[in-house]
Amino acid sequence: MAKRNQYSRGKSESKANRNAFEKEKAVKQHTNKVHEACAPVVGLTDGHCELIRAIERSTVVIVTGPPGTGKTYISTALTADALEQGYIDNIVCTRPLISCGNDLGILPGDVAEKFGPYMAPIMDVFNKRIGKSGVESYIKNGRIKQIPLQLLRGSSIDNATILLDEAQNCDSEQLIMLLTRIGKNSTLIINGDLRQKDIKNSGLQHVLDKVSHINGVEHIHLTTDDIVRSDIVKEFVIAFYGDDD
């Protein structure tokens, strides 16, 4: 009987130790994930480092360059970190309602439901940097907003960073409208690829020509040397557009 009790106690202790080990392992894994998510954004190329410095010091940053150069990732990750660290109060994410020649009318649902899938690249970065539950909380509290560009007219955006993606699909009037939404203590980051236009009259180059000289505005142009998505993407870009970027 004593041996049976001793065996039972040993078995219980062994199970408790295993449970404790698994719990500790889970905590370590969670800690590592959080640490990875909060790791500072580091430029992998000279162009990336120039972009990071520009975002940290300028009111408006316009980023152009080919696919895979990290335009969206770097600008979104830095903005997410600024929100988490309390440097900004809000983020406004926007883009034109154009994609590969088709508009959002082909998708079911209201404007928010139509717009959501087009924000996926930005939201994916937010989820990696902040965590899905954190992002959901910010959205619920109105601190991360996803608004189609066409609905921003008349707004004054204060104490926020505005992220515009796919700017090559904006006409001049839309870009001018967005530039004049910037309120007190706000910054604007514009991402675009001048060669991936889905509209005939893109206004991105026109706006660059008009505002790049203004104090507080910086234009950062990334090249094929800054492509980090994969080696094959770099080869595709060179094959279709050439290496002289």
C-alpha positions as CSV (number, residue, x, y, z in Angstrom):
1,M,0.0,0.0,0.0
2,A,2.8,2.3,0.9
3,K,4.6,1.5,-2.3
4,R,1.4,2.2,-4.3
5,N,1.0,5.6,-2.6
6,Q,4.6,6.4,-3.2
7,Y,4.2,5.5,-6.9
8,S,1.0,7.6,-7.1
9,R,2.8,10.6,-5.5
10,G,5.7,10.2,-7.8
11,K,3.4,10.0,-10.8
12,S,1.6,13.1,-9.7
13,E,4.8,15.0,-9.1
14,S,6.1,14.0,-12.5
15,K,2.9,15.2,-14.2
16,A,3.1,18.5,-12.3
17,N,6.7,18.9,-13.3
18,R,5.7,18.3,-17.0
19,N,2.9,20.8,-16.7
20,A,5.2,23.4,-15.2
21,F,7.7,22.8,-17.9
22,E,5.1,23.2,-20.6
23,K,3.8,26.3,-19.0
24,E,7.3,27.8,-18.8
25,K,8.0,26.8,-22.4
26,A,4.8,28.5,-23.5
27,V,5.7,31.7,-21.6
28,K,9.2,31.7,-23.2
29,Q,7.8,31.2,-26.7
30,H,5.3,34.0,-26.1
31,T,8.1,36.3,-24.8
32,N,10.2,35.5,-27.8
33,K,7.3,36.3,-30.2
34,V,6.7,39.6,-28.4
35,H,10.4,40.5,-28.4
36,E,10.6,39.7,-32.1
37,A,7.5,41.8,-32.8
38,C,9.0,44.7,-30.9
39,A,12.5,44.5,-32.4
40,P,13.5,47.9,-33.9
41,V,13.1,48.3,-37.6
42,V,16.5,48.0,-39.1
43,G,17.4,49.0,-42.7
44,L,18.8,46.2,-44.8
45,T,20.2,48.5,-47.5
46,D,21.4,52.1,-47.7
47,G,18.1,53.1,-49.2
48,H,16.2,51.6,-46.3
49,C,18.3,53.5,-43.8
50,E,17.8,56.7,-45.7
51,L,14.0,56.1,-45.7
52,I,14.0,55.4,-41.9
53,R,15.8,58.7,-41.2
54,A,13.5,60.6,-43.5
55,I,10.4,59.2,-41.7
56,E,11.9,60.1,-38.3
57,R,12.6,63.8,-39.2
58,S,10.1,64.9,-41.9
59,T,6.5,66.0,-42.0
60,V,5.8,64.4,-45.4
61,V,7.8,61.5,-46.9
62,I,7.1,60.3,-50.5
63,V,8.5,56.9,-51.2
64,T,8.8,55.5,-54.7
65,G,10.5,52.4,-56.1
66,P,9.9,49.0,-57.6
67,P,8.1,46.0,-55.9
68,G,9.7,44.3,-53.0
69,T,11.8,47.2,-51.7
70,G,10.0,47.4,-48.4
71,K,8.1,50.7,-49.0
72,T,5.0,49.6,-47.3
73,Y,6.6,47.4,-44.6
74,I,9.1,50.0,-43.4
75,S,6.6,52.9,-43.3
76,T,3.9,50.8,-41.6
77,A,6.2,49.1,-39.1
78,L,7.7,52.5,-38.0
79,T,4.2,54.0,-37.7
80,A,3.0,51.0,-35.6
81,D,5.9,51.3,-33.3
82,A,5.3,55.0,-32.9
83,L,1.7,54.3,-31.9
84,E,2.7,51.6,-29.4
85,Q,5.4,53.8,-27.8
86,G,3.1,56.8,-27.5
87,Y,4.8,59.1,-30.0
88,I,1.6,59.5,-32.0
89,D,-2.1,59.3,-31.0
90,N,-3.7,57.9,-34.1
91,I,-3.0,56.2,-37.5
92,V,-5.1,56.9,-40.6
93,C,-4.6,54.3,-43.4
94,T,-5.9,55.0,-46.8
95,R,-5.5,54.2,-50.5
96,P,-7.4,54.8,-53.7
97,L,-10.3,52.5,-54.6
98,I,-8.4,51.0,-57.6
99,S,-6.6,47.7,-58.0
100,C,-5.4,46.1,-61.2
101,G,-7.9,47.9,-63.3
102,N,-11.0,46.9,-61.3
103,D,-12.8,49.0,-58.7
104,L,-14.3,47.9,-55.4
105,G,-17.8,47.6,-56.9
106,I,-17.1,44.0,-57.8
107,L,-16.8,43.0,-54.1
108,P,-19.9,42.4,-51.9
109,G,-20.7,44.4,-48.8
110,D,-20.6,48.1,-47.7
111,V,-17.7,50.4,-48.1
112,A,-15.8,49.1,-45.0
113,E,-16.2,45.5,-46.1
114,K,-15.1,46.4,-49.6
115,F,-12.1,48.4,-48.4
116,G,-10.8,45.8,-45.9
117,P,-9.2,43.4,-48.3
118,Y,-7.3,46.2,-50.0
119,M,-5.8,47.2,-46.6
120,A,-4.4,43.6,-46.0
121,P,-0.7,44.5,-46.7
122,I,-0.8,47.2,-44.1
123,M,-2.9,45.3,-41.6
124,D,-0.5,42.3,-41.9
125,V,2.4,44.5,-40.8
126,F,0.3,46.0,-37.9
127,N,-0.5,42.4,-36.7
128,K,3.2,41.5,-36.7
129,R,4.3,44.6,-34.9
130,I,1.5,45.0,-32.4
131,G,-0.4,41.7,-32.3
132,K,-3.8,40.9,-33.6
133,S,-5.6,41.6,-30.3
134,G,-3.8,44.9,-29.9
135,V,-4.7,46.0,-33.5
136,E,-8.3,45.1,-32.9
137,S,-8.3,47.2,-29.7
138,Y,-6.8,50.2,-31.5
139,I,-9.4,49.9,-34.3
140,K,-12.3,49.6,-31.8
141,N,-11.0,52.7,-30.0
142,G,-10.7,54.6,-33.2
143,R,-6.9,55.0,-33.0
144,I,-6.3,53.0,-36.2
145,K,-8.6,54.1,-38.9
146,Q,-9.0,52.6,-42.4
147,I,-10.6,55.2,-44.7
148,P,-10.9,55.1,-48.5
149,L,-9.1,58.1,-50.0
150,Q,-12.3,59.4,-51.6
151,L,-13.9,59.8,-48.2
152,L,-11.3,62.1,-46.7
153,R,-12.3,65.3,-48.4
154,G,-13.2,67.9,-45.8
155,S,-11.3,66.2,-43.0
156,S,-8.7,67.8,-40.8
157,I,-6.4,65.1,-39.4
158,D,-4.6,66.1,-36.2
159,N,-2.1,64.2,-34.0
160,A,-1.8,61.3,-36.4
161,T,0.4,59.6,-39.0
162,I,-1.4,59.2,-42.3
163,L,-0.3,56.2,-44.5
164,L,-1.2,56.4,-48.2
165,D,-0.4,53.2,-50.1
166,E,-0.6,52.7,-53.9
167,A,-0.2,56.4,-54.6
168,Q,0.5,55.8,-58.2
169,N,-3.2,55.1,-58.6
170,C,-4.1,58.6,-57.4
171,D,-4.7,61.5,-59.7
172,S,-3.4,65.0,-58.9
173,E,-6.6,66.2,-57.4
174,Q,-6.7,63.3,-54.9
175,L,-3.1,63.8,-53.8
176,I,-3.5,67.5,-53.4
177,M,-6.6,66.9,-51.4
178,L,-4.7,64.5,-49.1
179,L,-1.8,66.8,-48.7
180,T,-4.1,69.5,-47.5
181,R,-5.7,67.2,-44.8
182,I,-2.6,67.4,-42.7
183,G,-3.4,69.0,-39.4
184,K,-1.5,69.9,-36.2
185,N,1.2,67.4,-35.1
186,S,0.5,65.1,-38.1
187,T,2.7,63.5,-40.6
188,L,2.1,61.9,-44.0
189,I,3.8,58.9,-45.7
190,I,3.1,58.3,-49.3
191,N,4.1,55.0,-51.0
192,G,4.0,54.4,-54.7
193,D,5.6,52.8,-57.7
194,L,5.5,55.1,-60.7
195,R,5.7,52.2,-63.2
196,Q,2.8,50.1,-61.7
197,K,-0.1,52.4,-62.6
198,D,-3.7,51.2,-63.0
199,I,-5.0,54.6,-64.2
200,K,-4.1,56.6,-67.2
201,N,-3.6,60.0,-65.5
202,S,-1.5,59.3,-62.3
203,G,-0.7,62.5,-60.5
204,L,2.2,61.1,-58.4
205,Q,5.0,62.5,-60.6
206,H,3.2,65.8,-61.0
207,V,2.9,66.2,-57.2
208,L,6.6,65.2,-56.7
209,D,7.6,67.9,-59.1
210,K,5.6,70.5,-57.3
211,V,6.3,69.7,-53.6
212,S,9.7,68.0,-53.3
213,H,11.5,71.3,-52.8
214,I,9.3,72.3,-49.8
215,N,10.8,72.3,-46.4
216,G,9.6,69.3,-44.4
217,V,8.9,67.2,-47.5
218,E,11.3,64.5,-48.6
219,H,11.3,62.2,-51.6
220,I,13.1,58.8,-51.1
221,H,13.5,56.7,-54.3
222,L,14.4,53.1,-53.7
223,T,16.0,51.1,-56.5
224,T,16.6,47.4,-57.5
225,D,19.5,47.4,-55.0
226,D,16.9,47.8,-52.3
227,I,14.7,44.8,-53.3
228,V,14.6,42.4,-50.4
229,R,11.5,40.3,-51.0
230,S,13.4,37.6,-52.8
231,D,16.1,37.2,-55.4
232,I,13.6,36.0,-58.0
233,V,11.5,39.2,-57.6
234,K,14.7,41.3,-58.2
235,E,15.4,39.3,-61.4
236,F,11.8,39.8,-62.6
237,V,11.9,43.6,-62.0
238,I,15.2,43.8,-63.9
239,A,13.9,41.7,-66.7
240,F,10.7,43.8,-67.2
241,Y,12.0,47.3,-66.3
242,G,15.8,47.1,-66.5
243,D,18.4,47.6,-63.8
244,D,18.7,51.4,-64.3
245,D,16.1,52.5,-61.7
